[in-house]
Amino acid sequence: MSGANSAVKVRETDCASAVARVLVIGKDAQLGQPFEQGLAAHNCLFDYAAGSADAMRKLRHACYSVVITDPKTGIEEDLALLAEMRATRPGVRVIVLAQSGTPEEIIAALRARVFLCKTAPFDPVEIANYAAQAAVTSDSLMGIEVLSAHRDWVSLRINSQILSAERLIAFLTELQTGLPEAPREELMMAFREILMNALEHGAEFRPGKVIDVAAVHTRRSIVFYVHDPGSGFRWEAINHAAVGNPEGDLTHHIGVRDEKGMRPGGFGILIAKGVVDELIYSEIGNEVLMIKYTA
């Protein structure tokens, strides 16, 4: 697809239907055809707005589940537009795209309950996937709660949904832009493994349970803290994880997970141990500190 006229048009009569609708502000080459194909693959209707004023006009006359901001505008400008959009469509989910962002702007986006905030370069397919999920998730605005935050210490609470965890990881990745790309990717991969363990084993993916997370920057390190609501574990009892494999048997845990009907995996703690400098668990095992030294 190319050109604004080729987008799937959203009619006013569609508002009462269950079809996912996405409004994209601007037609930026950084997203392009892979993005449009990604939305179409998820059966999302989509339309383009020429700018902020046009976006507001379209929102007043048609019902969109998700709005994606113009990558050419800044986060501060997008958050001002967000307030105006929610006055018209209170439940609209917003994905903020920007060329760059300061820690203060990322935190402001979190406080404003932005669904996602990404800075360049963008993955068009990833953005399309997030837009599709935002459109169909009823409590997507409430999945992440900011407890307290400034640029060096962010404390958050998330519900026990994989989508909330993935969104949190995306936000925290944006806060780590001071790190070179490769170490940053490895660190966030390790954090993801520990967070997913907390969701699966601590919260058991139960909707009513929550997980507390903190990200702290010191002069010489980055520290992640995760606290799940579970009863913890004993190291000798985690034979479903690779870290508990008998010496010389690197795949023993795979059979254990199959017998227990668990999802494939079990490498989380092992992966994290290989990336961070210190991995410290509390006595009962439902709290963990991940420390990565940067100097």
Secondary structure, DSSP 8 states (H G I E B T S, - for coil): --SGGGS----GGGGGS---EEEEES--TTTHHHHHHHHHHTT-EEEEESSHHHHHHHHHHS--SEEE--TTS-HHHHHHHHHHHHHHSTT-EEEEEES---HHHHHHHHHTT-SEEEESS--HHHHHHHHHHHHH-TTTTSSEEEEEEETTEEEEEEES-HHHHHHHHHHHHHTTTTS-HHHHHHHHHHHHHHHHHIIIIISTT-TT-EEEEEEEE-SSEEEEEEE-SS----GGG-TTSGGG--TT-TTHHHHHHHHHT--S---HHHHHHHHSSEEEE-SSSSEEEEEEE--
